[in-house]
Amino acid sequence: MLENPVKVTGEEDEALQAFVVAHGAALRAAGIPPVFWKSLYRKISSEIYDAGEVFGIMQFQEEDEEVEDEEDAEKKKGNPGAVISSKVVVTRQSGLRVSDPTSVFLVDHAWTYRIDHARQQLEQSPGLLSRMATLMGVDFHGQAPDSDVVELVMERMWKYNQTYHLSQGTAEEKVPVWYIMDEFGSQVQHSDQPSCSMAPFFYMQGQLAYTVLWPLQDLEEGDEVTRDYAYGERDPLMRRCRLLPWIPTDLQGVSSVTTEPSDSYYENILEENKEILPVEIHPYTVPMDKILKVYSEMSQVTQNLTHPRFQLTEDKEKADIIWSFTHIKDYRKLSEEQPHVMLNQFPCESVVTVKDCLAAVARRVKGCQTPDWLPETFNLQTELPQFIRHYQLRQERGEDNHWICKPWNLARGLDTHITNNLDCIIRQRESTPKVVCKYLEDPVLFSREDIGMVKFDFRYMVMLRSVHPLCLYAYKVFWVRFANRTFSLDQFDDYQKHFTVMNYAEGAELKQVHYDEFIPMFEKQYPQYPWKEVEGVVFKVIRELFQAASSRPAPYGFSAYPSSRAIYAVDLMLKWSRGENGEQVMQPQILEVNFNPDCARACLYHPSFYNHMFQTLFLDETENCPVTQIT
């Protein structure tokens, strides 16, 4: 740990010492120089907002004449849509000195929200819509919420939004928070050579977030306060892309083609995951009469595994099978010390369970192109220029341009958003690592008598028995999930219209239709498409994915560790497409692959579920099991 750079003495400084201990890592991560920490603590603890004593907002009329200076052109474009432009300048006669420990200022946040609550807050929070409209230059003089004004604010807010996320708490609490600074902070314009820096800071004691502003150079009275909207980005092309919400740029020379990442991409993931690959071992053959001892901390396993060939144990050291809820990291130790202990996961399985890797590995199927069974997908961290160019080409061709932004490694629809707003998609890159996938504008729908035509998806459990040779089974019992509102290409923040995972949605109905009830209902609605044929294509695309993921050794694909077994949940939808002869066909689309999926419904409606899983994976016995071998 770095030595505390703030020297504190005396009783009155004990609170400051505690502040530095609690927030030192965050202060360093934000880049706030230690010289300002003492004043920052004093201003936060005493709620001192003194920026108005040093700065002011200057409004001026933009001229129509051409702007020759590139820096001025950037500033002009940085103030979206307003006839009267604004900038922040130093108004204090003595100016501002970077060496002055008090030259640090708090900026308040006018609106803090999570994306899925934005519309509701604008419509229901008194005064919020009016304030945001004024701040963003949207013409609005009424009091009652106006739907057109709400839409304009939600479109323009991506030019003003900032973000942070909490590192601790539940998955829901870690979802990124977006905020808009007050009228002062929101008028600080962009510069590639900024005079100041600004960063969010969360004060744990008060459970409040602020933006902190401090100078990077000495400023005189009248000097403008600017910041870098793409702070930390050194790559010239990526900077242009990140600044596109404010500064138009020509990307005609950029290719929209994405190829599989280099080997170093997978090597870095292995290092980041702290995963240690196993040494080579000889495969273990389970004796026919052996009772296998199973260790698991998962209640779904311990309460439902009743097969006579398996015996539960609480002693991990005596286990023949370890069925772990958490990711195993040190495979080398297990392979050296317990080579014949069988596991419920494979080394480097993130090549299919993490969304950016899934898209990258899938490109192997058609030689760097996205296969027909995966929505077009771009990694916003590494493929932002290609995505923007692809988006622009679709726009030029008049094609649908709705996209769904997904975190790399979250499930249950958390922090997942649908939009056709390019600014919004670009800014998502600043929150957590995300992919952006083409939203299916023409999905195969299901008629619910009580509602109408709704979206649905379905989940197949697949069992990976071995990698070399590739041995993969599918559980023939599958699970169907439905949206609760009629599908249409609008109201994309209406969760119950555009999403199907209702298990965790507060107040949402969970429509239950079992697979054996669903099949005749589906075939009645689509008599030309027998489910057996649909399922055959589903199994084909799953096979192609796992063939691609096992075509290269770890860390570029699955590790062929002989003691590994695993089950994965593959979530799919159907979309309308055209066959080789122009006929209308249902094309399966893989949405995601989940490690260690929630099997509560499986156990509830099919009590033998884990017996079937274990029998297939560990005994190589599929008799009387509803499984189909895919490979």
Disulfide bonds with the S-S distance in Angstrom:
none
